[in-house]
């Protein structure tokens, strides 16, 4: 049996719910992942049944307790994490009135433009862009225009963690990391903006009170029976997955920076004050006095996956025994055999449009510099280098806007974080130290530690990170012998999108 106290982190993402159980020292005792299948009623539209989230939480809690040999009473606190933008309209009793609309839904494009037409000052007041789905209010306004009966009946509009918090505790609130991306949050006052609410005709009472991520409420007897935990267990509302990752990465001081790798990729740096950076995003940190500046690209790990599925897998490659080898191992081996700079091939990793810094849905992927001497390994290395170039540009923008040097970045997640060659390429392209976090579930750990702060297991976030975040990962320093090749590749990379952007838009509009 695991030693108490245990901390439970619940991470609700766009396509899965992850439940993880940790000791207060950050030891992972069990993790359970439940896939969530979004509904797609129309092209570009996606709905998620909130009951699927509830089912996944129940299954996950039972699974991790069993894995740890723990009892319900061993859990000292529960913390929540959620994806950006996703919204569920609730009735007065906290019951969903329809399926949730997730952040990757694009039905609210017209509403996003309407917001900017009515209040062009939104980016300055909120320190964020207005994007369909990503900006929560765009989906709420879509409901107002297209499902007026649902909109009229809604007593509140809840981000995913707020919906789960209401289900578990009966309390209604919105944490400030989610509020940052509603489109009507004033970063200067750290509250809803009456000015923007009036301009956009928004009833702020239906958005809820804004609270700190470590705000706790007790688990109700009904919810406890539902999910198999003890009544009264403290539940912290938590916050956005990126915010929870910052705690799981131990990034809680000015200048701390981290990168989250996966299908997509983001870099975040902690600052002492809000910064309006139009190419980037921003929000208040979990730690009250810190601001977080964020740059996110759309397809990082997805780009290498695409290359494997569309180039490597169809061509095939067999070992001497005739068995098909691991696809990623083959790609990595061939990429390692290619020289830094990928034999002059440069890759633009914009395979699904692009977020920062271009914010262009028409951006496309490009291999530039192909020749008869180009090998398959050159292509694989170019994909790894191109995603590293894209992140370098975001790191440099964060430094410029934040006026803080970034000397070391902690890397979390999968993809580049777990591939030794890709890690080496990043250290060399970025010309910075990278620390590989040994934490496999940083987002869930951050949610659990946030709950630990709220429940008094830790005195503050510094204590939570000191005791709960393992720090024994590998540290890579940049190799100066590769500097010249990557500087040339980066110069080419920086010129390609600006040179091709208009052609990309023309091609997209003429299809």
C-alpha positions as CSV (number, residue, x, y, z in Angstrom):
1,X,0.0,0.0,0.0
2,X,1.2,3.5,-0.8
3,X,2.1,5.8,2.0
4,X,-0.3,8.7,2.7
5,X,-0.7,11.5,1.9
6,X,-1.4,10.9,-1.8
7,X,-2.3,13.6,-4.3
8,X,-4.6,13.0,-7.3
9,X,-4.2,14.9,-10.5
10,X,-6.9,14.9,-13.2
11,X,-5.9,16.2,-16.6
12,X,-8.8,16.6,-19.1
13,X,-7.5,17.1,-22.6
14,X,-9.0,17.4,-26.0
15,X,-9.0,13.7,-26.8
16,X,-8.3,12.0,-23.5
17,X,-8.7,12.1,-19.7
18,X,-5.6,11.2,-17.6
19,X,-5.8,10.5,-13.9
20,X,-2.6,10.1,-12.0
21,X,-1.8,9.4,-8.3
22,X,1.4,10.8,-6.7
23,X,3.0,10.9,-3.3
24,X,3.7,14.3,-1.9
25,X,7.4,13.7,-2.9
26,X,6.3,13.5,-6.6
27,X,6.5,9.7,-6.9
28,X,4.0,8.4,-9.5
29,X,2.0,5.5,-8.1
30,X,-0.4,5.0,-10.9
31,X,-1.8,6.6,-14.1
32,X,-4.8,5.8,-16.2
33,X,-5.6,7.2,-19.6
34,X,-9.1,7.2,-21.1
35,X,-9.5,8.2,-24.8
36,X,-12.4,10.6,-25.5
37,X,-14.0,10.6,-28.9
38,X,-15.2,14.0,-30.0
39,X,-18.3,14.2,-32.2
40,X,-18.0,16.0,-35.5
41,X,-21.5,17.0,-36.7
42,X,-20.1,19.3,-39.5
43,X,-16.7,20.0,-41.0
44,X,-14.7,22.1,-38.5
45,X,-17.3,21.5,-35.7
46,X,-16.5,19.3,-32.7
47,X,-18.6,18.4,-29.7
48,X,-17.6,16.5,-26.6
49,X,-20.2,14.8,-24.3
50,X,-19.4,15.9,-20.7
51,X,-20.6,12.6,-19.5
52,X,-17.6,11.0,-21.2
53,X,-15.4,13.1,-18.9
54,X,-17.3,12.0,-15.8
55,X,-17.1,8.4,-16.8
56,X,-13.3,8.7,-17.5
57,X,-12.8,10.3,-14.0
58,X,-14.6,7.4,-12.3
59,X,-12.6,4.8,-14.2
60,X,-9.3,6.6,-13.7
61,X,-9.7,7.0,-10.0
62,X,-10.6,3.3,-9.5
63,X,-7.7,2.3,-11.7
64,X,-5.0,4.3,-10.0
65,X,-6.1,3.5,-6.5
66,X,-6.0,-0.2,-7.4
67,X,-2.5,0.2,-9.0
68,X,-1.2,1.9,-5.8
69,X,-2.9,-0.5,-3.4
70,X,-4.3,2.6,-1.8
71,X,-7.6,3.4,-0.1
72,X,-9.9,6.4,-0.7
73,X,-8.9,7.9,2.7
74,X,-5.2,8.0,1.6
75,X,-6.0,10.7,-1.0
76,X,-5.2,14.1,0.7
77,X,-6.3,16.3,-2.2
78,X,-7.5,16.4,-5.8
79,X,-6.4,18.8,-8.5
80,X,-7.8,19.5,-11.9
81,X,-6.3,20.5,-15.3
82,X,-8.0,21.3,-18.6
83,X,-7.5,22.3,-22.2
84,X,-7.9,25.9,-23.3
85,X,-11.1,27.5,-24.6
86,X,-13.5,24.5,-24.2
87,X,-16.9,25.6,-22.8
88,X,-20.0,23.8,-21.5
89,X,-23.3,25.7,-20.9
90,X,-24.8,24.7,-17.5
91,X,-28.2,25.1,-16.0
92,X,-28.8,26.5,-12.5
93,X,-28.0,23.1,-11.0
94,X,-24.7,22.7,-12.9
95,X,-26.1,20.2,-15.4
96,X,-24.9,20.5,-19.0
97,X,-27.5,21.8,-21.5
98,X,-25.6,20.5,-24.5
99,X,-22.3,19.0,-25.4
100,X,-19.1,21.0,-24.8
101,X,-17.5,22.9,-27.6
102,X,-13.7,22.3,-27.5
103,X,-10.9,24.7,-28.4
104,X,-10.1,23.1,-31.8
105,X,-13.7,23.8,-33.0
106,X,-13.7,26.6,-35.7
107,X,-17.4,27.3,-36.1
108,X,-17.1,30.6,-34.3
109,X,-14.8,32.3,-36.9
110,X,-17.5,35.0,-37.6
111,X,-17.9,35.6,-33.9
112,X,-14.2,36.1,-33.5
113,X,-14.2,38.8,-36.2
114,X,-17.3,40.4,-34.8
115,X,-15.6,40.7,-31.4
116,X,-12.6,42.6,-32.9
117,X,-14.9,44.8,-35.0
118,X,-16.9,45.8,-31.9
119,X,-13.8,46.1,-29.6
120,X,-10.5,46.3,-31.4
121,X,-8.8,47.0,-28.1
122,X,-9.4,43.5,-26.9
123,X,-5.8,42.3,-27.5
124,X,-4.4,45.2,-25.5
125,X,-6.8,44.8,-22.5
126,X,-6.5,41.0,-22.4
127,X,-2.9,40.6,-23.7
128,X,-4.2,37.9,-26.0
129,X,-5.4,37.4,-29.6
130,X,-9.0,36.6,-30.4
131,X,-9.2,33.2,-32.0
132,X,-12.2,31.0,-32.8
133,X,-12.5,28.3,-30.2
134,X,-9.3,29.2,-28.5
135,X,-10.9,32.4,-27.1
136,X,-13.8,31.0,-25.0
137,X,-16.2,33.9,-25.7
138,X,-16.3,33.1,-29.4
139,X,-18.1,29.8,-28.7
140,X,-20.4,31.4,-26.2
141,X,-21.4,34.1,-28.8
142,X,-21.9,31.3,-31.4
143,X,-24.4,29.7,-29.0
144,X,-26.1,33.1,-28.6
145,X,-26.5,33.5,-32.4
146,X,-27.3,29.9,-33.4
147,X,-28.7,28.1,-30.3
148,X,-30.6,30.9,-28.6
149,X,-32.7,28.5,-26.5
150,X,-29.6,26.9,-25.0
151,X,-28.0,30.3,-24.5
152,X,-31.1,31.7,-22.8
153,X,-31.4,28.7,-20.4
154,X,-27.7,28.7,-19.4
155,X,-27.1,30.0,-15.9
156,X,-23.3,29.8,-16.5
157,X,-20.7,28.9,-19.1
158,X,-18.0,26.7,-17.6
159,X,-14.5,25.8,-18.7
160,X,-13.9,22.0,-18.3
161,X,-12.1,22.2,-15.0
162,X,-14.9,24.5,-13.7
163,X,-17.5,21.9,-14.8
164,X,-15.7,19.1,-13.1
165,X,-15.2,21.2,-10.0
166,X,-18.9,22.0,-9.9
167,X,-19.7,18.3,-10.3
168,X,-17.4,17.2,-7.5
169,X,-18.0,20.1,-5.0
170,X,-21.2,21.9,-6.0
171,X,-19.2,25.2,-6.1
172,X,-19.2,27.5,-9.1
173,X,-16.0,29.4,-10.0
174,X,-13.5,30.1,-12.8
175,X,-9.8,30.1,-12.1
176,X,-7.7,33.0,-13.5
177,X,-5.6,30.9,-15.9
178,X,-8.8,30.0,-17.8
179,X,-10.3,33.5,-17.4
180,X,-7.3,34.9,-19.2
181,X,-8.5,33.4,-22.5
182,X,-12.2,34.3,-22.3
183,X,-11.7,37.5,-24.3
184,X,-13.2,39.8,-21.6
185,X,-10.5,39.5,-18.9
186,X,-8.6,42.6,-18.0
187,X,-5.0,41.6,-17.1
188,X,-4.4,45.0,-15.3
189,X,-7.3,44.6,-12.8
190,X,-7.2,40.7,-12.8
191,X,-10.9,40.7,-13.2
192,X,-13.6,40.7,-15.9
193,X,-13.6,43.9,-17.9
194,X,-16.9,45.9,-17.6
195,X,-15.8,47.9,-20.6
196,X,-15.5,44.9,-22.9
197,X,-18.6,43.3,-21.4
198,X,-20.6,46.3,-22.4
199,X,-19.1,46.5,-25.9
200,X,-19.8,42.9,-26.5
201,X,-23.1,42.7,-24.6
202,X,-21.9,40.0,-22.3
203,X,-23.5,39.2,-18.9
204,X,-20.5,38.8,-16.6
205,X,-22.7,37.2,-13.9
206,X,-23.0,34.1,-16.2
207,X,-19.2,33.7,-16.4
208,X,-18.7,33.3,-12.6
209,X,-16.3,34.6,-10.0
210,X,-12.6,34.4,-10.7
211,X,-10.5,32.5,-8.1
212,X,-6.9,31.3,-7.6
213,X,-6.1,27.8,-9.1
214,X,-5.4,26.5,-5.6
215,X,-8.9,27.4,-4.4
216,X,-10.4,24.3,-2.7
217,X,-13.8,23.0,-1.8
218,X,-14.8,19.7,-0.2
219,X,-15.8,16.7,-2.2
220,X,-19.6,16.2,-1.7
221,X,-20.9,12.9,-0.3
222,X,-22.8,12.3,-3.6
223,X,-19.7,12.9,-5.7
224,X,-17.5,10.8,-3.3
225,X,-19.8,7.8,-3.7
226,X,-19.8,8.4,-7.5
227,X,-16.0,8.4,-8.0
228,X,-15.0,6.2,-5.0
229,X,-13.2,8.7,-2.8
230,X,-13.8,10.0,0.7
231,X,-16.4,12.7,1.4
232,X,-14.8,16.0,2.3
233,X,-11.6,15.4,0.3
234,X,-10.3,18.8,-0.7
235,X,-10.7,19.5,-4.4
236,X,-8.6,22.3,-6.1
237,X,-10.1,23.9,-9.2
238,X,-6.7,23.9,-10.8
239,X,-6.3,25.5,-14.2
240,X,-5.1,25.3,-17.8
241,X,-2.9,22.4,-18.7
242,X,0.0,24.7,-19.6
243,X,-0.3,26.4,-16.2
244,X,-0.3,23.0,-14.4
245,X,2.7,21.9,-16.5
246,X,4.6,25.0,-15.2
247,X,4.3,23.6,-11.6
248,X,5.1,20.1,-12.8
249,X,8.2,21.5,-14.5
250,X,9.2,23.4,-11.4
251,X,9.0,26.7,-13.4
252,X,7.9,29.1,-10.7
253,X,10.5,31.9,-10.8
254,X,11.2,34.8,-13.0
255,X,13.2,33.6,-16.0
256,X,12.3,30.0,-15.6
257,X,11.3,28.6,-19.1
258,X,10.0,25.2,-20.2
259,X,9.0,23.5,-23.4
260,X,6.1,21.0,-23.7
261,X,6.6,18.6,-26.6
262,X,4.0,16.4,-28.2
263,X,1.8,16.5,-31.2
264,X,2.1,20.2,-31.0
265,X,4.7,22.2,-29.0
266,X,4.8,25.3,-26.8
267,X,7.4,27.3,-24.9
268,X,6.6,29.4,-21.9
269,X,8.7,31.8,-19.8
270,X,7.9,33.2,-16.4
271,X,7.9,37.0,-16.1
272,X,7.4,39.5,-13.3
273,X,4.7,41.5,-15.1
274,X,2.1,41.2,-17.9
275,X,3.5,41.8,-21.5
276,X,1.4,42.4,-24.6
277,X,3.1,40.4,-27.3
278,X,0.9,40.2,-30.4
279,X,2.8,37.2,-31.9
280,X,2.5,35.3,-28.6
281,X,-0.1,34.5,-25.9
282,X,0.0,35.2,-22.2
283,X,-1.7,34.5,-18.9
284,X,-1.2,34.9,-15.2
285,X,0.9,32.0,-13.7
286,X,-0.4,29.8,-11.0
287,X,1.9,31.6,-8.6
288,X,0.0,34.9,-8.1
289,X,2.8,37.4,-8.8
290,X,4.1,35.8,-12.1
291,X,3.1,36.3,-15.7
292,X,3.6,33.6,-18.3
293,X,4.5,34.4,-21.9
294,X,3.7,31.6,-24.3
295,X,4.6,30.7,-27.9
296,X,2.9,27.6,-29.4
297,X,3.4,25.9,-32.8
298,X,0.8,23.5,-34.3
299,X,2.6,20.5,-35.6
300,X,5.9,19.3,-34.1
301,X,5.6,15.6,-33.2
302,X,2.8,15.4,-35.8
303,X,5.2,16.4,-38.5
304,X,7.6,13.5,-37.8
305,X,4.6,11.2,-37.5
306,X,3.4,12.3,-40.9
307,X,6.8,11.7,-42.4
308,X,6.9,8.2,-40.9
309,X,3.4,7.3,-42.1
310,X,3.6,8.9,-45.6
311,X,7.3,8.4,-46.6
312,X,8.9,5.7,-44.4
313,X,6.1,3.2,-44.0
314,X,5.0,3.0,-47.7
315,X,8.6,2.5,-48.8
316,X,9.2,-0.1,-46.1
317,X,12.4,-1.4,-44.6
318,X,13.1,-4.9,-43.3
319,X,15.7,-6.2,-41.0
320,X,17.9,-9.2,-41.8
321,X,15.4,-11.4,-40.1
322,X,12.6,-10.1,-42.3
323,X,10.7,-8.3,-39.5
324,X,9.7,-4.7,-39.9
325,X,11.7,-2.5,-37.6
326,X,10.4,0.3,-35.4
327,X,9.6,3.2,-37.7
328,X,10.8,5.9,-35.4
329,X,14.0,4.0,-34.8
330,X,14.7,3.8,-38.5
331,X,13.9,7.5,-39.0
332,X,16.2,8.5,-36.1
333,X,19.0,6.3,-37.3
334,X,18.9,7.7,-40.8
335,X,18.5,11.3,-39.5
336,X,21.6,10.8,-37.3
337,X,23.6,9.7,-40.3
338,X,22.7,13.0,-42.1
339,X,24.9,15.9,-41.4
340,X,23.8,18.9,-39.3
341,X,21.9,21.2,-41.7
342,X,20.3,18.2,-43.4
343,X,22.4,18.5,-46.6
344,X,20.9,21.9,-47.3
345,X,17.3,20.9,-46.9
346,X,15.1,23.2,-44.7
347,X,11.6,22.2,-43.6
348,X,8.7,24.5,-42.7
349,X,6.6,22.5,-40.2
350,X,3.2,24.2,-40.9
351,X,1.2,21.1,-41.8
352,X,-2.1,22.3,-40.2
353,X,-1.8,26.1,-40.6
354,X,0.3,27.8,-37.9
355,X,-0.1,29.5,-34.6
356,X,2.7,31.6,-33.2
357,X,4.2,33.7,-34.6
358,X,2.3,33.7,-37.9
359,X,-1.3,32.9,-36.9
360,X,-2.1,31.9,-40.4
361,X,-4.6,29.1,-41.1
362,X,-3.3,29.0,-44.7
363,X,0.4,28.3,-43.8
364,X,1.7,25.1,-45.4
365,X,4.6,22.7,-44.9
366,X,7.5,23.0,-47.3
367,X,10.7,21.1,-48.0
368,X,13.2,23.6,-49.5
369,X,16.6,22.8,-51.0
370,X,15.8,19.3,-52.4
371,X,18.3,18.0,-54.9
372,X,19.2,14.7,-56.5
373,X,21.6,14.0,-53.6
374,X,18.8,14.4,-51.0
375,X,18.3,11.3,-49.0
376,X,15.4,10.0,-46.9
377,X,17.5,10.6,-43.8
378,X,18.0,14.3,-44.9
379,X,14.3,14.7,-44.9
380,X,13.9,13.1,-41.5
381,X,16.7,15.4,-40.1
382,X,15.2,18.4,-41.8
383,X,11.9,17.8,-40.0
384,X,13.6,17.6,-36.6
385,X,15.7,20.7,-37.4
386,X,12.7,22.6,-38.9
387,X,10.6,22.2,-35.7
388,X,13.6,23.2,-33.7
389,X,14.0,26.4,-35.8
390,X,10.4,27.2,-35.3
391,X,10.7,26.9,-31.5
392,X,14.0,28.9,-31.6
393,X,12.0,31.8,-33.2
394,X,9.5,31.7,-30.4
395,X,12.1,31.5,-27.7
396,X,13.8,34.6,-29.2
397,X,10.5,36.4,-29.3
398,X,9.8,35.5,-25.7
399,X,13.3,36.9,-24.7
400,X,12.7,40.1,-26.7
401,X,9.3,40.8,-25.3
402,X,10.0,39.6,-21.8
403,X,13.4,41.3,-21.6
404,X,14.8,38.3,-19.7
405,X,17.6,36.0,-21.0
406,X,16.7,32.3,-21.4
407,X,19.8,30.3,-20.7
408,X,18.2,26.9,-19.9
409,X,14.8,25.3,-20.8
410,X,13.2,22.3,-19.2
411,X,11.7,19.9,-21.7
412,X,8.5,18.0,-20.9
413,X,6.4,15.5,-22.7
414,X,6.9,13.1,-25.5
415,X,8.2,13.4,-29.1
416,X,11.4,15.5,-29.0
417,X,11.6,15.2,-25.2
418,X,12.1,11.4,-25.4
419,X,14.2,11.2,-28.6
420,X,18.0,11.6,-27.9
421,X,18.8,12.9,-31.4
422,X,16.0,15.4,-31.4
423,X,17.0,16.6,-28.0
424,X,20.6,17.1,-29.2
425,X,19.4,19.0,-32.3
426,X,17.3,21.3,-30.1
427,X,20.1,22.1,-27.7
428,X,22.4,22.9,-30.7
429,X,19.8,24.9,-32.7
430,X,18.7,26.9,-29.7
431,X,22.3,27.3,-28.4
432,X,21.0,26.9,-24.9
433,X,21.1,24.2,-22.2
434,X,18.1,22.0,-22.0
435,X,17.1,20.0,-19.0
436,X,15.2,16.8,-19.7
437,X,12.5,16.5,-17.0
438,X,12.3,13.0,-15.5
439,X,8.6,13.7,-14.8
440,X,6.4,11.7,-17.3
441,X,3.1,13.2,-16.2
442,X,4.0,16.8,-15.6
443,X,0.6,18.3,-16.2
444,X,-1.2,15.9,-13.8
445,X,1.7,16.3,-11.3
446,X,1.2,20.1,-11.4
447,X,-2.5,19.7,-10.8
448,X,-1.8,17.4,-7.9
449,X,0.8,19.8,-6.3
450,X,-1.6,22.7,-6.8
451,X,-4.2,20.8,-4.8
452,X,-1.5,20.1,-2.2
453,X,-0.9,23.8,-1.8
454,X,-4.6,24.5,-1.5
455,X,-5.1,21.7,1.0
456,X,-2.1,22.8,3.2
457,X,0.1,19.8,2.4
458,X,2.6,22.4,1.3
459,X,3.0,25.9,2.6
460,X,3.4,27.5,-0.9
461,X,4.5,26.6,-4.4
462,X,8.2,26.9,-3.6
463,X,7.8,24.1,-1.0
464,X,5.6,22.1,-3.4
465,X,8.2,22.2,-6.1
466,X,11.1,21.6,-3.8
467,X,9.6,18.4,-2.4
468,X,7.3,17.3,-5.2
469,X,9.2,17.8,-8.5
470,X,12.1,15.4,-9.3
471,X,15.2,17.1,-10.6
472,X,17.5,14.3,-11.6
473,X,17.0,14.5,-15.4
474,X,19.7,14.8,-18.0
475,X,21.1,18.2,-18.9
476,X,22.5,18.9,-22.4
477,X,24.8,21.8,-23.3
478,X,24.9,23.0,-27.0
479,X,27.7,21.6,-29.2
480,X,29.6,24.6,-30.7
481,X,30.9,22.6,-33.6
482,X,27.3,22.5,-35.0
483,X,26.8,26.2,-34.6
484,X,27.7,27.3,-38.2
485,X,25.5,24.7,-39.9
486,X,22.5,25.6,-37.8
487,X,22.9,29.3,-38.1
488,X,22.8,29.0,-41.9
489,X,19.8,26.7,-41.7
490,X,18.0,29.1,-39.4
491,X,18.7,32.1,-41.6
492,X,17.1,30.2,-44.5
493,X,14.2,29.1,-42.3
494,X,13.4,32.7,-41.2
495,X,13.2,33.9,-44.8
496,X,11.0,31.1,-46.2
497,X,7.6,31.8,-44.7
498,X,7.6,35.5,-45.3
499,X,8.6,34.8,-48.9
500,X,5.9,32.2,-49.4
501,X,3.0,33.5,-47.3
502,X,1.1,35.3,-50.0
503,X,1.5,32.4,-52.4
504,X,0.2,30.1,-49.6
505,X,-2.9,32.2,-49.1
506,X,-3.5,32.5,-52.9
507,X,-3.3,28.8,-53.3
508,X,-5.7,28.2,-50.4
509,X,-8.3,30.6,-51.7
510,X,-8.2,29.3,-55.2
511,X,-8.7,25.6,-54.3
